[in-house]
């Protein structure tokens, strides 16, 4: 919750009381990536991310601590954090953007959306646009997206001896269940 509060306050500056804010339900977020390469496929998942969305405006923010990614073996995880992502120097991936389509929260159902914004990863900020869906089910919103990240776009260096082990483009899958934020 300590990490969530600063993100919530970013939304507070503009009409905080006039529109509902949604946050990721505890334990309901999964961000995974998959790298297909000739010698070895690499995949990891994180179930820890902070997501805040204001459906009335489409504003959305997300933060993920890079070190929360879990791999099938500890050595892979160590190489990822120390050699590629430099997690001590660049601890988080951040996204600040907007859902481009108007969401109708008066009825349940799925809406196909595009999400545009700025993603900061490994010290580099880039404009990104990704396809996704928002599925309203009762009070919950299920947010899903699949997109690609080009490793070189974020200055992630792959040592020459491992260049065949890491794909140039990594597939990322994002899924989260959001619920209305309730002040305690």
Secondary structure, DSSP 8 states (H G I E B T S, - for coil): -HHHHHHHHHHHTTTGGGS--EEE-TT--EEEEEE--SS--EEEEE---EEEEETTTTEEEEEEEGGG-EESSHHHHHHIIIIIS-TTTS-EEEEEEEE-S---TTS-EEEEEEEEEEEEETTEEEEEEEEEEEEEETTEEEEEEEEEEEGGGGT----GGGTTTS-SEEEEEEEEEEEE----
